[in-house]
Amino acid sequence: MSPSEKTRRLSAMRPGASGRVLRVMRENPDRADRLMALGVTPGATVTVLQRFPGVVFLCDHTELAVEPAVARAIVVELE
């Protein structure tokens, strides 16, 4: 798998897919800071649980639900 095939926005991952957070895009600094405060930081393990109507995922051992626009700001390296 090439490096580009191993990275995805959280919003594009299928339920059951997991990986590690590479970065949180800072296009919206307040949103990025809030995600970081919730533990969505580089190196954190994430697993997608559902994608509709919102994106629900585990981040380490915490279940979080976010809007698709927020999930697009999270870049993940697939496992």
N, CA, C and O atoms as a Maestro MAE file, in Angstrom:
{
 s_m_m2io_version
 :::
 2.0.0
}

f_m_ct {
 s_m_title
 :::
 protein
 m_atom[316] {
  # First column is atom index #
  i_m_mmod_type
  r_m_x_coord
  r_m_y_coord
  r_m_z_coord
  i_m_residue_number
  s_m_chain_name
  s_m_pdb_residue_name
  s_m_pdb_atom_name
  i_m_atomic_number
  :::
  1 25 0.842 -1.177 0.000 1 A "MET " " N  " 7
  2 3 0.000 0.000 0.000 1 A "MET " " CA " 6
  3 2 0.888 1.241 0.000 1 A "MET " " C  " 6
  4 15 1.793 1.366 0.825 1 A "MET " " O  " 8
  5 25 0.623 2.161 -0.933 2 A "SER " " N  " 7
  6 3 1.424 3.380 -1.000 2 A "SER " " CA " 6
  7 2 1.005 4.326 0.126 2 A "SER " " C  " 6
  8 15 -0.079 4.183 0.691 2 A "SER " " O  " 8
  9 25 1.872 5.297 0.448 3 A "PRO " " N  " 7
  10 3 1.538 6.228 1.537 3 A "PRO " " CA " 6
  11 2 0.193 6.919 1.328 3 A "PRO " " C  " 6
  12 15 -0.542 7.121 2.295 3 A "PRO " " O  " 8
  13 25 -0.154 7.293 0.074 4 A "SER " " N  " 7
  14 3 -1.429 7.970 -0.159 4 A "SER " " CA " 6
  15 2 -2.611 7.029 0.049 4 A "SER " " C  " 6
  16 15 -3.702 7.478 0.402 4 A "SER " " O  " 8
  17 25 -2.410 5.730 -0.165 5 A "GLU " " N  " 7
  18 3 -3.481 4.756 0.054 5 A "GLU " " CA " 6
  19 2 -3.668 4.459 1.541 5 A "GLU " " C  " 6
  20 15 -4.706 3.933 1.942 5 A "GLU " " O  " 8
  21 25 -2.677 4.792 2.350 6 A "LYS " " N  " 7
  22 3 -2.740 4.499 3.779 6 A "LYS " " CA " 6
  23 2 -3.324 5.640 4.590 6 A "LYS " " C  " 6
  24 15 -3.543 5.484 5.791 6 A "LYS " " O  " 8
  25 25 -3.583 6.785 3.968 7 A "THR " " N  " 7
  26 3 -4.145 7.909 4.723 7 A "THR " " CA " 6
  27 2 -5.545 8.217 4.222 7 A "THR " " C  " 6
  28 15 -5.827 8.133 3.026 7 A "THR " " O  " 8
  29 25 -6.408 8.571 5.149 8 A "ARG " " N  " 7
  30 3 -7.796 8.894 4.841 8 A "ARG " " CA " 6
  31 2 -8.287 9.959 5.819 8 A "ARG " " C  " 6
  32 15 -7.793 10.077 6.940 8 A "ARG " " O  " 8
  33 25 -9.250 10.711 5.372 9 A "ARG " " N  " 7
  34 3 -9.994 11.560 6.288 9 A "ARG " " CA " 6
  35 2 -10.902 10.626 7.073 9 A "ARG " " C  " 6
  36 15 -11.392 9.643 6.517 9 A "ARG " " O  " 8
  37 25 -11.134 10.900 8.325 10 A "LEU " " N  " 7
  38 3 -12.003 10.064 9.134 10 A "LEU " " CA " 6
  39 2 -13.375 9.921 8.482 10 A "LEU " " C  " 6
  40 15 -14.000 8.864 8.574 10 A "LEU " " O  " 8
  41 25 -13.841 10.969 7.830 11 A "SER " " N  " 7
  42 3 -15.160 10.954 7.194 11 A "SER " " CA " 6
  43 2 -15.245 9.948 6.040 11 A "SER " " C  " 6
  44 15 -16.344 9.544 5.659 11 A "SER " " O  " 8
  45 25 -14.105 9.539 5.480 12 A "ALA " " N  " 7
  46 3 -14.082 8.615 4.341 12 A "ALA " " CA " 6
  47 2 -13.832 7.168 4.746 12 A "ALA " " C  " 6
  48 15 -13.833 6.280 3.893 12 A "ALA " " O  " 8
  49 25 -13.620 6.922 6.024 13 A "MET " " N  " 7
  50 3 -13.353 5.557 6.487 13 A "MET " " CA " 6
  51 2 -14.653 4.784 6.646 13 A "MET " " C  " 6
  52 15 -15.684 5.354 7.005 13 A "MET " " O  " 8
  53 25 -14.599 3.499 6.381 14 A "ARG " " N  " 7
  54 3 -15.773 2.637 6.526 14 A "ARG " " CA " 6
  55 2 -15.921 2.196 7.978 14 A "ARG " " C  " 6
  56 15 -14.936 2.130 8.713 14 A "ARG " " O  " 8
  57 25 -17.152 1.893 8.391 15 A "PRO " " N  " 7
  58 3 -17.340 1.348 9.735 15 A "PRO " " CA " 6
  59 2 -16.491 0.088 9.930 15 A "PRO " " C  " 6
  60 15 -16.446 -0.786 9.064 15 A "PRO " " O  " 8
  61 25 -15.835 0.014 11.061 16 A "GLY " " N  " 7
  62 3 -14.939 -1.099 11.373 16 A "GLY " " CA " 6
  63 2 -13.489 -0.811 11.056 16 A "GLY " " C  " 6
  64 15 -12.599 -1.496 11.560 16 A "GLY " " O  " 8
  65 25 -13.229 0.209 10.217 17 A "ALA " " N  " 7
  66 3 -11.855 0.572 9.872 17 A "ALA " " CA " 6
  67 2 -11.207 1.292 11.041 17 A "ALA " " C  " 6
  68 15 -11.870 2.017 11.783 17 A "ALA " " O  " 8
  69 25 -9.907 1.088 11.200 18 A "SER " " N  " 7
  70 3 -9.195 1.754 12.291 18 A "SER " " CA " 6
  71 2 -7.841 2.240 11.822 18 A "SER " " C  " 6
  72 15 -7.354 1.861 10.757 18 A "SER " " O  " 8
  73 25 -7.248 3.082 12.636 19 A "GLY " " N  " 7
  74 3 -5.937 3.630 12.331 19 A "GLY " " CA " 6
  75 2 -5.491 4.569 13.428 19 A "GLY " " C  " 6
  76 15 -6.055 4.590 14.522 19 A "GLY " " O  " 8
  77 25 -4.464 5.347 13.114 20 A "ARG " " N  " 7
  78 3 -3.918 6.317 14.068 20 A "ARG " " CA " 6
  79 2 -4.036 7.716 13.478 20 A "ARG " " C  " 6
  80 15 -3.819 7.928 12.285 20 A "ARG " " O  " 8
  81 25 -4.381 8.655 14.334 21 A "VAL " " N  " 7
  82 3 -4.516 10.046 13.900 21 A "VAL " " CA " 6
  83 2 -3.141 10.568 13.502 21 A "VAL " " C  " 6
  84 15 -2.182 10.481 14.269 21 A "VAL " " O  " 8
  85 25 -3.061 11.110 12.296 22 A "LEU " " N  " 7
  86 3 -1.823 11.759 11.843 22 A "LEU " " CA " 6
  87 2 -1.843 13.241 12.207 22 A "LEU " " C  " 6
  88 15 -0.860 13.792 12.702 22 A "LEU " " O  " 8
  89 25 -2.996 13.874 11.948 23 A "ARG " " N  " 7
  90 3 -3.115 15.306 12.268 23 A "ARG " " CA " 6
  91 2 -4.585 15.719 12.260 23 A "ARG " " C  " 6
  92 15 -5.445 15.040 11.699 23 A "ARG " " O  " 8
  93 25 -4.832 16.827 12.886 24 A "VAL " " N  " 7
  94 3 -6.141 17.464 12.861 24 A "VAL " " CA " 6
  95 2 -5.947 18.772 12.112 24 A "VAL " " C  " 6
  96 15 -5.163 19.627 12.524 24 A "VAL " " O  " 8
  97 25 -6.671 18.920 11.004 25 A "MET " " N  " 7
  98 3 -6.536 20.116 10.180 25 A "MET " " CA " 6
  99 2 -6.983 21.333 10.988 25 A "MET " " C  " 6
  100 15 -7.955 21.264 11.740 25 A "MET " " O  " 8
  101 25 -6.271 22.440 10.830 26 A "ARG " " N  " 7
  102 3 -6.534 23.632 11.639 26 A "ARG " " CA " 6
  103 2 -7.259 24.722 10.852 26 A "ARG " " C  " 6
  104 15 -7.105 25.907 11.148 26 A "ARG " " O  " 8
  105 25 -8.054 24.324 9.843 27 A "GLU " " N  " 7
  106 3 -8.822 25.317 9.085 27 A "GLU " " CA " 6
  107 2 -9.780 26.073 9.999 27 A "GLU " " C  " 6
  108 15 -10.064 27.252 9.788 27 A "GLU " " O  " 8
  109 25 -10.272 25.371 11.016 28 A "ASN " " N  " 7
  110 3 -11.126 25.975 12.036 28 A "ASN " " CA " 6
  111 2 -10.417 25.751 13.374 28 A "ASN " " C  " 6
  112 15 -10.593 24.699 13.989 28 A "ASN " " O  " 8
  113 25 -9.625 26.714 13.834 29 A "PRO " " N  " 7
  114 3 -8.822 26.517 15.051 29 A "PRO " " CA " 6
  115 2 -9.628 26.144 16.292 29 A "PRO " " C  " 6
  116 15 -9.170 25.335 17.098 29 A "PRO " " O  " 8
  117 25 -10.826 26.720 16.461 30 A "ASP " " N  " 7
  118 3 -11.640 26.375 17.635 30 A "ASP " " CA " 6
  119 2 -12.048 24.906 17.606 30 A "ASP " " C  " 6
  120 15 -12.010 24.225 18.630 30 A "ASP " " O  " 8
  121 25 -12.436 24.424 16.429 31 A "ARG " " N  " 7
  122 3 -12.824 23.019 16.287 31 A "ARG " " CA " 6
  123 2 -11.621 22.118 16.532 31 A "ARG " " C  " 6
  124 15 -11.736 21.104 17.221 31 A "ARG " " O  " 8
  125 25 -10.480 22.474 15.981 32 A "ALA " " N  " 7
  126 3 -9.269 21.671 16.170 32 A "ALA " " CA " 6
  127 2 -8.890 21.611 17.645 32 A "ALA " " C  " 6
  128 15 -8.515 20.551 18.146 32 A "ALA " " O  " 8
  129 25 -8.985 22.731 18.337 33 A "ASP " " N  " 7
  130 3 -8.666 22.760 19.768 33 A "ASP " " CA " 6
  131 2 -9.638 21.894 20.562 33 A "ASP " " C  " 6
  132 15 -9.235 21.208 21.501 33 A "ASP " " O  " 8
  133 25 -10.913 21.923 20.191 34 A "ARG " " N  " 7
  134 3 -11.925 21.110 20.884 34 A "ARG " " CA " 6
  135 2 -11.648 19.625 20.672 34 A "ARG " " C  " 6
  136 15 -11.736 18.837 21.614 34 A "ARG " " O  " 8
  137 25 -11.315 19.237 19.444 35 A "LEU " " N  " 7
  138 3 -10.993 17.828 19.173 35 A "LEU " " CA " 6
  139 2 -9.775 17.392 19.981 35 A "LEU " " C  " 6
  140 15 -9.760 16.300 20.550 35 A "LEU " " O  " 8
  141 25 -8.770 18.234 20.029 36 A "MET " " N  " 7
  142 3 -7.571 17.909 20.796 36 A "MET " " CA " 6
  143 2 -7.914 17.745 22.280 36 A "MET " " C  " 6
  144 15 -7.391 16.848 22.942 36 A "MET " " O  " 8
  145 25 -8.791 18.610 22.804 37 A "ALA " " N  " 7
  146 3 -9.192 18.510 24.206 37 A "ALA " " CA " 6
  147 2 -9.932 17.204 24.487 37 A "ALA " " C  " 6
  148 15 -9.905 16.701 25.610 37 A "ALA " " O  " 8
  149 25 -10.594 16.655 23.464 38 A "LEU " " N  " 7
  150 3 -11.312 15.385 23.599 38 A "LEU " " CA " 6
  151 2 -10.399 14.173 23.405 38 A "LEU " " C  " 6
  152 15 -10.843 13.031 23.525 38 A "LEU " " O  " 8
  153 25 -9.127 14.425 23.105 39 A "GLY " " N  " 7
  154 3 -8.179 13.323 22.948 39 A "GLY " " CA " 6
  155 2 -7.885 12.928 21.521 39 A "GLY " " C  " 6
  156 15 -7.156 11.966 21.281 39 A "GLY " " O  " 8
  157 25 -8.447 13.665 20.559 40 A "VAL " " N  " 7
  158 3 -8.180 13.377 19.149 40 A "VAL " " CA " 6
  159 2 -6.877 14.097 18.801 40 A "VAL " " C  " 6
  160 15 -6.881 15.222 18.302 40 A "VAL " " O  " 8
  161 25 -5.766 13.419 19.078 41 A "THR " " N  " 7
  162 3 -4.436 13.991 18.908 41 A "THR " " CA " 6
  163 2 -3.580 13.051 18.066 41 A "THR " " C  " 6
  164 15 -3.887 11.862 17.974 41 A "THR " " O  " 8
  165 25 -2.520 13.555 17.453 42 A "PRO " " N  " 7
  166 3 -1.646 12.672 16.682 42 A "PRO " " CA " 6
  167 2 -1.197 11.471 17.519 42 A "PRO " " C  " 6
  168 15 -0.747 11.611 18.656 42 A "PRO " " O  " 8
  169 25 -1.336 10.284 16.914 43 A "GLY " " N  " 7
  170 3 -0.955 9.045 17.587 43 A "GLY " " CA " 6
  171 2 -2.114 8.317 18.234 43 A "GLY " " C  " 6
  172 15 -1.995 7.134 18.551 43 A "GLY " " O  " 8
  173 25 -3.244 9.001 18.439 44 A "ALA " " N  " 7
  174 3 -4.417 8.362 19.049 44 A "ALA " " CA " 6
  175 2 -4.991 7.318 18.095 44 A "ALA " " C  " 6
  176 15 -5.014 7.525 16.882 44 A "ALA " " O  " 8
  177 25 -5.449 6.206 18.641 45 A "THR " " N  " 7
  178 3 -6.075 5.146 17.859 45 A "THR " " CA " 6
  179 2 -7.551 5.460 17.687 45 A "THR " " C  " 6
  180 15 -8.240 5.801 18.649 45 A "THR " " O  " 8
  181 25 -8.041 5.340 16.434 46 A "VAL " " N  " 7
  182 3 -9.457 5.571 16.156 46 A "VAL " " CA " 6
  183 2 -10.043 4.381 15.404 46 A "VAL " " C  " 6
  184 15 -9.367 3.742 14.597 46 A "VAL " " O  " 8
  185 25 -11.308 4.097 15.685 47 A "THR " " N  " 7
  186 3 -12.068 3.065 14.975 47 A "THR " " CA " 6
  187 2 -13.439 3.651 14.663 47 A "THR " " C  " 6
  188 15 -14.135 4.131 15.557 47 A "THR " " O  " 8
  189 25 -13.822 3.609 13.387 48 A "VAL " " N  " 7
  190 3 -15.119 4.145 12.974 48 A "VAL " " CA " 6
  191 2 -16.210 3.131 13.318 48 A "VAL " " C  " 6
  192 15 -16.089 1.945 13.009 48 A "VAL " " O  " 8
  193 25 -17.270 3.611 13.957 49 A "LEU " " N  " 7
  194 3 -18.401 2.764 14.316 49 A "LEU " " CA " 6
  195 2 -19.574 2.957 13.360 49 A "LEU " " C  " 6
  196 15 -20.245 1.988 13.004 49 A "LEU " " O  " 8
  197 25 -19.830 4.203 12.937 50 A "GLN " " N  " 7
  198 3 -20.880 4.476 11.963 50 A "GLN " " CA " 6
  199 2 -20.579 5.787 11.263 50 A "GLN " " C  " 6
  200 15 -19.821 6.616 11.765 50 A "GLN " " O  " 8
  201 25 -21.197 5.967 10.071 51 A "ARG " " N  " 7
  202 3 -20.970 7.180 9.296 51 A "ARG " " CA " 6
  203 2 -22.231 7.984 9.042 51 A "ARG " " C  " 6
  204 15 -22.152 9.094 8.514 51 A "ARG " " O  " 8
  205 25 -23.380 7.462 9.400 52 A "PHE " " N  " 7
  206 3 -24.619 8.181 9.125 52 A "PHE " " CA " 6
  207 2 -25.553 8.056 10.313 52 A "PHE " " C  " 6
  208 15 -25.675 6.959 10.857 52 A "PHE " " O  " 8
  209 25 -26.209 9.098 10.741 53 A "PRO " " N  " 7
  210 3 -26.255 10.447 10.176 53 A "PRO " " CA " 6
  211 2 -25.036 11.281 10.539 53 A "PRO " " C  " 6
  212 15 -24.719 12.243 9.839 53 A "PRO " " O  " 8
  213 25 -24.347 10.930 11.623 54 A "GLY " " N  " 7
  214 3 -23.088 11.579 11.973 54 A "GLY " " CA " 6
  215 2 -22.019 10.513 12.032 54 A "GLY " " C  " 6
  216 15 -22.318 9.321 11.955 54 A "GLY " " O  " 8
  217 25 -20.788 10.930 12.167 55 A "VAL " " N  " 7
  218 3 -19.677 9.978 12.267 55 A "VAL " " CA " 6
  219 2 -19.459 9.672 13.745 55 A "VAL " " C  " 6
  220 15 -19.176 10.563 14.545 55 A "VAL " " O  " 8
  221 25 -19.596 8.396 14.089 56 A "VAL " " N  " 7
  222 3 -19.370 7.944 15.460 56 A "VAL " " CA " 6
  223 2 -18.110 7.096 15.433 56 A "VAL " " C  " 6
  224 15 -17.982 6.191 14.609 56 A "VAL " " O  " 8
  225 25 -17.180 7.389 16.335 57 A "PHE " " N  " 7
  226 3 -15.919 6.658 16.350 57 A "PHE " " CA " 6
  227 2 -15.383 6.535 17.762 57 A "PHE " " C  " 6
  228 15 -15.711 7.328 18.644 57 A "PHE " " O  " 8
  229 25 -14.557 5.530 17.953 58 A "LEU " " N  " 7
  230 3 -13.822 5.371 19.204 58 A "LEU " " CA " 6
  231 2 -12.485 6.055 19.040 58 A "LEU " " C  " 6
  232 15 -11.804 5.863 18.032 58 A "LEU " " O  " 8
  233 25 -12.106 6.841 20.009 59 A "CYS " " N  " 7
  234 3 -10.778 7.445 20.034 59 A "CYS " " CA " 6
  235 2 -10.144 6.956 21.316 59 A "CYS " " C  " 6
  236 15 -10.518 7.380 22.410 59 A "CYS " " O  " 8
  237 25 -9.180 6.061 21.173 60 A "ASP " " N  " 7
  238 3 -8.657 5.301 22.277 60 A "ASP " " CA " 6
  239 2 -9.850 4.571 22.905 60 A "ASP " " C  " 6
  240 15 -10.358 3.645 22.272 60 A "ASP " " O  " 8
  241 25 -10.319 4.912 24.068 61 A "HIS " " N  " 7
  242 3 -11.454 4.186 24.654 61 A "HIS " " CA " 6
  243 2 -12.671 5.086 24.857 61 A "HIS " " C  " 6
  244 15 -13.558 4.763 25.647 61 A "HIS " " O  " 8
  245 25 -12.714 6.205 24.153 62 A "THR " " N  " 7
  246 3 -13.820 7.149 24.283 62 A "THR " " CA " 6
  247 2 -14.628 7.170 22.996 62 A "THR " " C  " 6
  248 15 -14.063 7.329 21.914 62 A "THR " " O  " 8
  249 25 -15.946 7.011 23.098 63 A "GLU " " N  " 7
  250 3 -16.816 7.074 21.923 63 A "GLU " " CA " 6
  251 2 -17.223 8.522 21.683 63 A "GLU " " C  " 6
  252 15 -17.726 9.195 22.583 63 A "GLU " " O  " 8
  253 25 -17.001 8.992 20.462 64 A "LEU " " N  " 7
  254 3 -17.319 10.370 20.096 64 A "LEU " " CA " 6
  255 2 -18.226 10.373 18.876 64 A "LEU " " C  " 6
  256 15 -18.132 9.486 18.027 64 A "LEU " " O  " 8
  257 25 -19.098 11.360 18.784 65 A "ALA " " N  " 7
  258 3 -19.960 11.557 17.624 65 A "ALA " " CA " 6
  259 2 -19.741 12.979 17.117 65 A "ALA " " C  " 6
  260 15 -19.817 13.943 17.879 65 A "ALA " " O  " 8
  261 25 -19.467 13.091 15.818 66 A "VAL " " N  " 7
  262 3 -19.197 14.401 15.226 66 A "VAL " " CA " 6
  263 2 -19.924 14.518 13.891 66 A "VAL " " C  " 6
  264 15 -20.306 13.515 13.289 66 A "VAL " " O  " 8
  265 25 -20.105 15.733 13.446 67 A "GLU " " N  " 7
  266 3 -20.690 15.989 12.138 67 A "GLU " " CA " 6
  267 2 -19.668 15.602 11.066 67 A "GLU " " C  " 6
  268 15 -18.465 15.626 11.323 67 A "GLU " " O  " 8
  269 25 -20.140 15.244 9.860 68 A "PRO " " N  " 7
  270 3 -19.210 14.885 8.784 68 A "PRO " " CA " 6
  271 2 -18.143 15.957 8.509 68 A "PRO " " C  " 6
  272 15 -16.993 15.626 8.218 68 A "PRO " " O  " 8
  273 25 -18.520 17.232 8.601 69 A "ALA " " N  " 7
  274 3 -17.540 18.302 8.357 69 A "ALA " " CA " 6
  275 2 -16.412 18.258 9.371 69 A "ALA " " C  " 6
  276 15 -15.267 18.552 9.029 69 A "ALA " " O  " 8
  277 25 -16.709 17.899 10.601 70 A "VAL " " N  " 7
  278 3 -15.677 17.782 11.636 70 A "VAL " " CA " 6
  279 2 -14.806 16.565 11.350 70 A "VAL " " C  " 6
  280 15 -13.585 16.629 11.490 70 A "VAL " " O  " 8
  281 25 -15.426 15.457 10.950 71 A "ALA " " N  " 7
  282 3 -14.674 14.238 10.646 71 A "ALA " " CA " 6
  283 2 -13.716 14.440 9.476 71 A "ALA " " C  " 6
  284 15 -12.677 13.783 9.407 71 A "ALA " " O  " 8
  285 25 -14.056 15.343 8.558 72 A "ARG " " N  " 7
  286 3 -13.154 15.621 7.423 72 A "ARG " " CA " 6
  287 2 -11.868 16.293 7.873 72 A "ARG " " C  " 6
  288 15 -10.870 16.253 7.153 72 A "ARG " " O  " 8
  289 25 -11.872 16.905 9.039 73 A "ALA " " N  " 7
  290 3 -10.678 17.601 9.547 73 A "ALA " " CA " 6
  291 2 -9.678 16.648 10.206 73 A "ALA " " C  " 6
  292 15 -8.575 17.060 10.566 73 A "ALA " " O  " 8
  293 25 -10.057 15.376 10.364 74 A "ILE " " N  " 7
  294 3 -9.200 14.406 11.052 74 A "ILE " " CA " 6
  295 2 -8.564 13.492 10.008 74 A "ILE " " C  " 6
  296 15 -9.266 12.773 9.297 74 A "ILE " " O  " 8
  297 25 -7.240 13.519 9.918 75 A "VAL " " N  " 7
  298 3 -6.498 12.699 8.946 75 A "VAL " " CA " 6
  299 2 -5.916 11.501 9.686 75 A "VAL " " C  " 6
  300 15 -5.250 11.641 10.712 75 A "VAL " " O  " 8
  301 25 -6.187 10.313 9.134 76 A "VAL " " N  " 7
  302 3 -5.834 9.052 9.807 76 A "VAL " " CA " 6
  303 2 -4.940 8.213 8.898 76 A "VAL " " C  " 6
  304 15 -5.133 8.169 7.683 76 A "VAL " " O  " 8
  305 25 -3.948 7.540 9.516 77 A "GLU " " N  " 7
  306 3 -3.148 6.527 8.824 77 A "GLU " " CA " 6
  307 2 -3.797 5.178 9.133 77 A "GLU " " C  " 6
  308 15 -3.876 4.768 10.292 77 A "GLU " " O  " 8
  309 25 -4.257 4.497 8.092 78 A "LEU " " N  " 7
  310 3 -4.938 3.231 8.264 78 A "LEU " " CA " 6
  311 2 -4.004 2.154 8.777 78 A "LEU " " C  " 6
  312 15 -2.808 2.162 8.486 78 A "LEU " " O  " 8
  313 25 -4.568 1.211 9.555 79 A "GLU " " N  " 7
  314 3 -3.780 0.080 10.057 79 A "GLU " " CA " 6
  315 2 -3.856 -1.054 9.069 79 A "GLU " " C  " 6
  316 15 -3.262 -2.109 9.294 79 A "GLU " " O  " 8
  :::
 }
 m_bond[315] {
  # First column is bond index #
  i_m_from
  i_m_to
  i_m_order
  :::
  1 1 2 1
  2 2 3 1
  3 3 4 2
  4 3 5 1
  5 5 6 1
  6 6 7 1
  7 7 8 2
  8 7 9 1
  9 9 10 1
  10 10 11 1
  11 11 12 2
  12 11 13 1
  13 13 14 1
  14 14 15 1
  15 15 16 2
  16 15 17 1
  17 17 18 1
  18 18 19 1
  19 19 20 2
  20 19 21 1
  21 21 22 1
  22 22 23 1
  23 23 24 2
  24 23 25 1
  25 25 26 1
  26 26 27 1
  27 27 28 2
  28 27 29 1
  29 29 30 1
  30 30 31 1
  31 31 32 2
  32 31 33 1
  33 33 34 1
  34 34 35 1
  35 35 36 2
  36 35 37 1
  37 37 38 1
  38 38 39 1
  39 39 40 2
  40 39 41 1
  41 41 42 1
  42 42 43 1
  43 43 44 2
  44 43 45 1
  45 45 46 1
  46 46 47 1
  47 47 48 2
  48 47 49 1
  49 49 50 1
  50 50 51 1
  51 51 52 2
  52 51 53 1
  53 53 54 1
  54 54 55 1
  55 55 56 2
  56 55 57 1
  57 57 58 1
  58 58 59 1
  59 59 60 2
  60 59 61 1
  61 61 62 1
  62 62 63 1
  63 63 64 2
  64 63 65 1
  65 65 66 1
  66 66 67 1
  67 67 68 2
  68 67 69 1
  69 69 70 1
  70 70 71 1
  71 71 72 2
  72 71 73 1
  73 73 74 1
  74 74 75 1
  75 75 76 2
  76 75 77 1
  77 77 78 1
  78 78 79 1
  79 79 80 2
  80 79 81 1
  81 81 82 1
  82 82 83 1
  83 83 84 2
  84 83 85 1
  85 85 86 1
  86 86 87 1
  87 87 88 2
  88 87 89 1
  89 89 90 1
  90 90 91 1
  91 91 92 2
  92 91 93 1
  93 93 94 1
  94 94 95 1
  95 95 96 2
  96 95 97 1
  97 97 98 1
  98 98 99 1
  99 99 100 2
  100 99 101 1
  101 101 102 1
  102 102 103 1
  103 103 104 2
  104 103 105 1
  105 105 106 1
  106 106 107 1
  107 107 108 2
  108 107 109 1
  109 109 110 1
  110 110 111 1
  111 111 112 2
  112 111 113 1
  113 113 114 1
  114 114 115 1
  115 115 116 2
  116 115 117 1
  117 117 118 1
  118 118 119 1
  119 119 120 2
  120 119 121 1
  121 121 122 1
  122 122 123 1
  123 123 124 2
  124 123 125 1
  125 125 126 1
  126 126 127 1
  127 127 128 2
  128 127 129 1
  129 129 130 1
  130 130 131 1
  131 131 132 2
  132 131 133 1
  133 133 134 1
  134 134 135 1
  135 135 136 2
  136 135 137 1
  137 137 138 1
  138 138 139 1
  139 139 140 2
  140 139 141 1
  141 141 142 1
  142 142 143 1
  143 143 144 2
  144 143 145 1
  145 145 146 1
  146 146 147 1
  147 147 148 2
  148 147 149 1
  149 149 150 1
  150 150 151 1
  151 151 152 2
  152 151 153 1
  153 153 154 1
  154 154 155 1
  155 155 156 2
  156 155 157 1
  157 157 158 1
  158 158 159 1
  159 159 160 2
  160 159 161 1
  161 161 162 1
  162 162 163 1
  163 163 164 2
  164 163 165 1
  165 165 166 1
  166 166 167 1
  167 167 168 2
  168 167 169 1
  169 169 170 1
  170 170 171 1
  171 171 172 2
  172 171 173 1
  173 173 174 1
  174 174 175 1
  175 175 176 2
  176 175 177 1
  177 177 178 1
  178 178 179 1
  179 179 180 2
  180 179 181 1
  181 181 182 1
  182 182 183 1
  183 183 184 2
  184 183 185 1
  185 185 186 1
  186 186 187 1
  187 187 188 2
  188 187 189 1
  189 189 190 1
  190 190 191 1
  191 191 192 2
  192 191 193 1
  193 193 194 1
  194 194 195 1
  195 195 196 2
  196 195 197 1
  197 197 198 1
  198 198 199 1
  199 199 200 2
  200 199 201 1
  201 201 202 1
  202 202 203 1
  203 203 204 2
  204 203 205 1
  205 205 206 1
  206 206 207 1
  207 207 208 2
  208 207 209 1
  209 209 210 1
  210 210 211 1
  211 211 212 2
  212 211 213 1
  213 213 214 1
  214 214 215 1
  215 215 216 2
  216 215 217 1
  217 217 218 1
  218 218 219 1
  219 219 220 2
  220 219 221 1
  221 221 222 1
  222 222 223 1
  223 223 224 2
  224 223 225 1
  225 225 226 1
  226 226 227 1
  227 227 228 2
  228 227 229 1
  229 229 230 1
  230 230 231 1
  231 231 232 2
  232 231 233 1
  233 233 234 1
  234 234 235 1
  235 235 236 2
  236 235 237 1
  237 237 238 1
  238 238 239 1
  239 239 240 2
  240 239 241 1
  241 241 242 1
  242 242 243 1
  243 243 244 2
  244 243 245 1
  245 245 246 1
  246 246 247 1
  247 247 248 2
  248 247 249 1
  249 249 250 1
  250 250 251 1
  251 251 252 2
  252 251 253 1
  253 253 254 1
  254 254 255 1
  255 255 256 2
  256 255 257 1
  257 257 258 1
  258 258 259 1
  259 259 260 2
  260 259 261 1
  261 261 262 1
  262 262 263 1
  263 263 264 2
  264 263 265 1
  265 265 266 1
  266 266 267 1
  267 267 268 2
  268 267 269 1
  269 269 270 1
  270 270 271 1
  271 271 272 2
  272 271 273 1
  273 273 274 1
  274 274 275 1
  275 275 276 2
  276 275 277 1
  277 277 278 1
  278 278 279 1
  279 279 280 2
  280 279 281 1
  281 281 282 1
  282 282 283 1
  283 283 284 2
  284 283 285 1
  285 285 286 1
  286 286 287 1
  287 287 288 2
  288 287 289 1
  289 289 290 1
  290 290 291 1
  291 291 292 2
  292 291 293 1
  293 293 294 1
  294 294 295 1
  295 295 296 2
  296 295 297 1
  297 297 298 1
  298 298 299 1
  299 299 300 2
  300 299 301 1
  301 301 302 1
  302 302 303 1
  303 303 304 2
  304 303 305 1
  305 305 306 1
  306 306 307 1
  307 307 308 2
  308 307 309 1
  309 309 310 1
  310 310 311 1
  311 311 312 2
  312 311 313 1
  313 313 314 1
  314 314 315 1
  315 315 316 2
  :::
 }
}
